[in-house]
Amino acid sequence: MKISITLALLIFLFSKTDFKSLSSVFRSADAGDLFIAFSVFLFLYFLGLLRWRLLLNAYQVRVSFGRLSSCYFASQFFNLVLPSTIGGDAVRT
């Protein structure tokens, strides 16, 4: 059900998007500002990853950093794609 809703919302969104004006916005964007924004975005994800690592360590759950980051980034993807946060929480669990 959630996947159907997500696909319907994505189809609606893409049908209303003017890709010519969107591409002109990307071409006119300042590369330095985009780099800073992307760096802050990754830093915040890294902080969330560290928070999960601290939480798991408090419960003596040992997970490698690579496995934890893989699960965390997959859960963040599903948080963005699915209409609620339940999908991301299920992946993290």
Summary of the structure (lengths in Angstrom):
residues: 93
radius of gyration: 17.3
end to end distance: 20.9
largest distance: 51.8
contacts: 202
relative contact order: 0.11
helix: 82%
strand: 0%
